[in-house]
Amino acid sequence: MRLVAKAKPVKIRIKSGGEEHVSLESLKHNFCVEDIRLLLDGRLTRWLKQRNEEALAKEIDNWDTFSLDTPKGYLDFIMLFFQNDLPSDSINTPLDLAQYWENKTEYKKNSLILYQHLLNSEIEAAKKIYKEKILNNIDWHKTFLQFPDFEQDAEAMWLLGKLLFDKGEIEEGYRYIQKAAQKGSCKEAFMFVSEREYEKELEKKHRFYGVDKEAFTKFGNDLTLSWVNNFSGKNREVALFIYHCRLIIRDIYKNGSYNAIDRALELFHRNSSSCLRIEMEFIIGLIYDEYGSKKAKEQYLKIADIYFPAQQMLTKTTFAINLRNRSLAQQITYIVQHLFEFE
């Protein structure tokens, strides 16, 4: 009698979450729908049958692949695999599931995989991931702006606005913060804008309070620290500012404007709490303007709503044109000579 060799079943290889799996339990601990979606051509069904998971294989075989493109279909597909492992009564969205898995050691990796998917599909998930720093190396500017409803979500605008503001992208950042505050549902944005407006008004009214302005109407060109030390309080702050401006001007005449920014930052940042902080910021802006740097606009924007010259430098008014037509040393001299005219 002739023996006929039986053909061995072809072993189906299943990969999900970067790993190959030999059991359903292993697959559950590295579950990535995007990986498994590629296997819904029959391979996953055959793999399940080889592991005697007949009932699940049948349900997978009848699954509508296109339903994975909707949040409900996506969640239903996952719940199908984990029907005996998840509290279905408390999980209503993919974000609910990611949060549930996040607190389960054995499913922590699943949580990260799901968050990665949700990052670009749900704004609520994106906000949670940002606030709790769940994922790293994310382009949050691109991520938040991809959502069609971004400008309807006050919290999302606040988060992105504050991020940009803190990075020095003042104009765009503050615009989003203001929009968030106007929505009325984001307390943080409202408080940020309110405090900033209050500080601006306070600065306008009180920053030169107590300064003897007459003492600074005339002074020679040979200013020294001894002259500065004749003053105290806010008067000394004004005298020190004038003295530092003269040092910067002297360097410009001697060495050109190449190192002016380093000199200004060195001198002014020692006195960042001075009542002349606004003028210091403006002069730094003028130096950046001399270099043709985009940082000039950033400097002007910081103080435009409380300092007239900065406001004008963002436009093409006669004031701005006339000031730009002066040399850098002359521009700084102009600010010193008109110190109390723009308070």
C-alpha positions as CSV (number, residue, x, y, z in Angstrom):
1,M,0.0,0.0,0.0
2,R,1.3,3.4,-1.0
3,L,1.3,6.1,1.7
4,V,0.4,9.6,0.5
5,A,2.0,12.4,2.4
6,K,-0.5,14.9,3.8
7,A,0.2,18.5,3.0
8,K,1.1,20.5,6.0
9,P,-1.0,23.7,6.6
10,V,0.9,26.8,5.7
11,K,1.9,28.7,8.8
12,I,0.4,32.2,8.9
13,R,2.7,34.8,10.3
14,I,1.0,37.6,12.2
15,K,2.8,40.8,13.3
16,S,1.3,43.6,15.3
17,G,2.9,46.4,17.4
18,G,6.3,45.5,16.0
19,E,6.3,41.9,17.2
20,E,5.3,38.5,15.7
21,H,2.7,36.5,17.6
22,V,2.0,32.8,18.1
23,S,-1.1,33.1,20.3
24,L,-4.2,35.3,20.6
25,E,-3.1,36.3,24.1
26,S,0.3,37.6,22.8
27,L,-1.5,39.5,20.0
28,K,-3.8,41.1,22.6
29,H,-0.8,42.6,24.4
30,N,0.6,44.2,21.2
31,F,-2.6,45.2,19.5
32,C,-2.4,47.7,16.7
33,V,-5.5,48.0,14.5
34,E,-3.5,49.6,11.7
35,D,-1.2,46.5,11.5
36,I,-4.2,44.1,11.8
37,R,-6.2,46.0,9.1
38,L,-3.7,44.7,6.5
39,L,-4.4,41.1,7.6
40,L,-8.1,41.3,6.9
41,D,-7.6,39.8,3.5
42,G,-8.2,36.3,5.0
43,R,-4.8,35.8,6.7
44,L,-6.1,36.8,10.2
45,T,-9.1,34.5,9.8
46,R,-6.9,31.5,8.9
47,W,-4.4,32.3,11.7
48,L,-7.2,32.3,14.2
49,K,-8.6,29.0,12.9
50,Q,-5.1,27.4,13.2
51,R,-5.3,28.3,16.9
52,N,-8.9,26.9,17.3
53,E,-10.4,30.4,17.6
54,E,-13.3,29.4,15.3
55,A,-16.0,31.7,16.7
56,L,-13.7,34.8,16.5
57,A,-12.4,33.8,13.1
58,K,-16.0,33.6,11.8
59,E,-16.8,37.1,13.1
60,I,-13.6,38.6,11.7
61,D,-14.4,36.9,8.3
62,N,-17.7,38.8,8.2
63,W,-16.3,42.1,9.3
64,D,-16.8,45.2,7.2
65,T,-13.2,46.6,6.7
66,F,-14.5,50.1,5.8
67,S,-16.1,50.4,9.3
68,L,-12.6,50.9,10.7
69,D,-12.6,54.4,9.2
70,T,-15.2,55.5,11.8
71,P,-14.6,55.9,15.5
72,K,-17.5,53.6,16.3
73,G,-16.3,50.9,13.9
74,Y,-12.7,51.2,15.2
75,L,-13.8,50.7,18.8
76,D,-16.2,47.8,17.9
77,F,-13.4,46.0,16.2
78,I,-11.2,46.2,19.2
79,M,-14.0,45.3,21.6
80,L,-14.6,42.2,19.4
81,F,-11.1,40.9,20.2
82,F,-11.3,41.9,23.9
83,Q,-14.9,41.1,24.5
84,N,-14.1,39.1,27.7
85,D,-11.4,41.4,28.9
86,L,-13.0,44.9,28.9
87,P,-15.8,46.6,30.9
88,S,-18.0,47.4,27.9
89,D,-20.4,49.5,30.0
90,S,-17.7,52.1,30.8
91,I,-15.9,52.3,27.4
92,N,-17.8,54.3,24.8
93,T,-15.1,55.8,22.7
94,P,-11.5,54.9,21.6
95,L,-10.3,57.6,24.0
96,D,-12.1,55.8,26.9
97,L,-10.3,52.6,25.9
98,A,-6.9,54.3,25.7
99,Q,-7.4,55.7,29.2
100,Y,-8.5,52.3,30.5
101,W,-5.5,50.5,29.0
102,E,-3.1,53.2,30.3
103,N,-3.7,52.1,33.8
104,K,-3.3,48.4,33.1
105,T,0.4,47.3,33.1
106,E,-0.2,44.4,30.7
107,Y,-1.9,46.6,28.2
108,K,0.3,49.7,28.6
109,K,1.8,49.3,25.1
110,N,-1.7,49.0,23.6
111,S,-2.5,52.3,25.2
112,L,0.5,54.1,23.6
113,I,-0.3,52.5,20.2
114,L,-3.9,53.7,20.4
115,Y,-3.0,57.2,21.6
116,Q,-0.6,57.4,18.6
117,H,-3.6,56.7,16.3
118,L,-6.0,59.0,18.2
119,L,-3.4,61.9,18.1
120,N,-4.3,62.7,14.5
121,S,-8.0,61.7,14.6
122,E,-9.6,63.2,17.8
123,I,-9.0,66.6,19.2
124,E,-9.9,65.5,22.7
125,A,-7.3,62.8,22.6
126,A,-4.7,65.3,21.2
127,K,-5.4,67.7,24.2
128,K,-5.0,64.9,26.7
129,I,-1.8,63.6,25.1
130,Y,-0.4,67.2,25.1
131,K,-1.3,68.0,28.7
132,E,-0.1,64.7,30.2
133,K,3.0,64.5,27.9
134,I,2.0,61.0,26.9
135,L,3.9,61.0,23.6
136,N,7.2,62.7,22.7
137,N,8.6,64.6,19.6
138,I,5.2,65.8,18.4
139,D,4.7,68.8,16.1
140,W,1.9,70.3,18.1
141,H,1.4,73.2,15.8
142,K,0.7,70.9,12.9
143,T,-1.3,68.4,15.0
144,F,-3.8,70.9,16.5
145,L,-4.3,72.9,13.2
146,Q,-5.2,69.7,11.3
147,F,-8.5,69.5,13.2
148,P,-11.4,71.3,11.3
149,D,-13.0,72.2,14.6
150,F,-9.8,73.6,16.2
151,E,-11.0,77.2,16.3
152,Q,-14.2,76.1,17.9
153,D,-12.3,74.5,20.8
154,A,-11.3,77.1,23.4
155,E,-9.0,74.8,25.3
156,A,-7.2,73.6,22.2
157,M,-6.6,77.2,21.1
158,W,-5.3,78.1,24.6
159,L,-2.9,75.1,24.7
160,L,-1.4,75.9,21.3
161,G,-1.5,79.6,21.9
162,K,0.4,79.4,25.2
163,L,2.9,76.9,23.6
164,L,3.7,79.3,20.8
165,F,3.7,82.4,23.1
166,D,6.3,80.7,25.4
167,K,8.4,79.8,22.4
168,G,8.6,83.4,21.3
169,E,6.0,83.2,18.5
170,I,4.2,86.0,20.3
171,E,1.9,87.3,17.6
172,E,0.3,83.9,16.5
173,G,0.3,82.6,20.1
174,Y,-1.5,85.6,21.6
175,R,-4.0,85.6,18.7
176,Y,-5.1,82.0,19.6
177,I,-5.1,82.9,23.4
178,Q,-7.4,85.9,22.7
179,K,-9.7,83.8,20.6
180,A,-9.9,81.2,23.4
181,A,-10.6,83.9,25.9
182,Q,-13.4,85.2,23.8
183,K,-15.1,81.8,23.7
184,G,-15.7,82.3,27.4
185,S,-15.3,78.6,28.3
186,C,-11.5,78.6,29.0
187,K,-10.7,80.2,32.3
188,E,-6.9,80.0,31.8
189,A,-7.1,81.9,28.6
190,F,-9.4,84.5,30.1
191,M,-7.2,85.0,33.1
192,F,-4.0,85.2,30.9
193,V,-5.5,88.0,28.7
194,S,-7.1,89.8,31.7
195,E,-3.8,89.8,33.7
196,R,-1.8,90.9,30.7
197,E,-4.2,93.8,30.0
198,Y,-4.1,94.9,33.6
199,E,-0.3,94.8,33.7
200,K,-0.2,96.9,30.6
201,E,-2.5,99.6,32.1
202,L,-0.5,99.5,35.3
203,E,2.7,99.9,33.4
204,K,1.4,102.8,31.4
205,K,0.3,104.7,34.5
206,H,2.9,104.0,37.1
207,R,6.3,103.1,35.6
208,F,7.7,106.6,35.8
209,Y,5.9,107.5,39.0
210,G,8.4,109.2,41.4
211,V,11.0,109.9,38.6
212,D,12.5,113.4,38.7
213,K,12.2,114.0,34.9
214,E,13.8,117.5,35.2
215,A,17.0,115.9,36.3
216,F,17.3,114.1,33.0
217,T,16.6,116.9,30.6
218,K,20.2,117.9,30.2
219,F,23.4,115.9,30.7
220,G,26.8,115.8,29.2
221,N,28.3,113.2,26.9
222,D,30.9,112.0,29.4
223,L,28.5,110.1,31.6
224,T,30.1,107.8,34.2
225,L,29.0,105.4,36.9
226,S,29.8,108.1,39.5
227,W,27.0,110.2,37.8
228,V,24.7,107.2,38.0
229,N,25.4,106.7,41.7
230,N,24.3,110.2,42.5
231,F,20.7,108.9,42.1
232,S,18.6,106.3,43.9
233,G,15.4,104.3,43.3
234,K,13.7,104.8,40.0
235,N,15.9,107.8,39.3
236,R,19.0,105.6,39.4
237,E,17.2,103.1,37.0
238,V,16.7,105.9,34.5
239,A,20.3,107.2,34.9
240,L,21.7,103.6,34.5
241,F,19.6,103.1,31.3
242,I,21.0,106.4,29.8
243,Y,24.5,105.4,30.8
244,H,24.1,101.9,29.2
245,C,22.7,103.5,26.1
246,R,25.8,105.7,25.9
247,L,28.1,102.7,26.2
248,I,26.2,100.9,23.3
249,I,26.4,104.1,21.2
250,R,30.1,104.4,21.9
251,D,30.7,100.8,20.9
252,I,28.8,101.3,17.6
253,Y,30.9,104.4,16.7
254,K,34.0,102.5,17.6
255,N,33.3,99.0,16.2
256,G,30.2,99.3,14.1
257,S,26.9,97.6,14.9
258,Y,28.2,94.0,14.5
259,N,28.4,93.4,18.3
260,A,25.7,95.8,19.4
261,I,23.2,93.1,20.2
262,D,25.5,91.2,22.5
263,R,26.4,94.5,24.3
264,A,22.7,95.5,24.6
265,L,21.6,92.0,25.9
266,E,24.5,92.0,28.3
267,L,23.7,95.4,29.8
268,F,19.9,95.4,29.6
269,H,19.3,91.9,30.9
270,R,21.1,92.7,34.1
271,N,18.3,95.2,34.8
272,S,15.2,93.3,33.4
273,S,13.0,94.6,36.3
274,S,13.9,98.3,35.5
275,C,11.0,100.8,34.8
276,L,12.8,101.2,31.5
277,R,12.2,97.6,30.4
278,I,10.0,98.7,27.6
279,E,12.7,101.0,26.1
280,M,15.3,98.2,26.5
281,E,13.1,95.8,24.6
282,F,12.6,98.5,21.9
283,I,16.3,99.2,21.5
284,I,17.0,95.5,21.2
285,G,14.3,95.5,18.4
286,L,16.1,98.4,16.7
287,I,19.4,96.5,16.7
288,Y,17.7,93.4,15.2
289,D,16.1,95.7,12.6
290,E,19.6,97.0,11.7
291,Y,20.6,93.4,11.1
292,G,17.4,92.7,9.0
293,S,16.4,90.0,11.5
294,K,12.8,88.7,11.9
295,K,13.4,89.0,15.6
296,A,12.9,92.8,15.3
297,K,9.2,92.2,14.7
298,E,8.9,89.9,17.6
299,Q,10.4,92.5,19.9
300,Y,8.1,95.2,18.6
301,L,5.0,93.0,19.0
302,K,5.9,92.3,22.7
303,I,5.3,96.0,23.5
304,A,3.3,97.4,20.6
305,D,0.1,97.9,22.6
306,I,1.9,99.9,25.4
307,Y,4.7,101.7,23.6
308,F,3.9,104.1,20.7
309,P,7.3,103.8,18.9
310,A,7.0,100.0,18.8
311,Q,3.5,100.2,17.4
312,Q,4.7,102.6,14.7
313,M,7.7,100.3,13.7
314,L,5.2,97.6,12.7
315,T,3.7,100.0,10.1
316,K,5.0,102.4,7.3
317,T,4.0,105.6,9.0
318,T,6.1,108.8,8.8
319,F,7.4,108.2,12.3
320,A,8.7,104.7,11.4
321,I,10.2,105.9,8.1
322,N,12.0,108.8,9.7
323,L,13.4,106.7,12.6
324,R,14.6,104.0,10.1
325,N,16.4,106.7,8.1
326,R,18.6,107.5,11.0
327,S,21.7,105.5,11.9
328,L,21.4,102.9,14.7
329,A,23.4,105.2,17.1
330,Q,21.0,108.1,16.2
331,Q,18.0,105.9,16.8
332,I,19.1,105.1,20.3
333,T,20.0,108.7,20.9
334,Y,16.5,109.7,19.8
335,I,14.9,107.3,22.4
336,V,17.1,108.7,25.2
337,Q,16.3,112.3,24.3
338,H,12.5,111.6,24.1
339,L,12.5,109.2,27.1
340,F,9.3,110.5,28.8
341,E,7.3,111.4,25.8
342,F,6.0,107.8,25.1
343,E,5.1,106.7,28.6
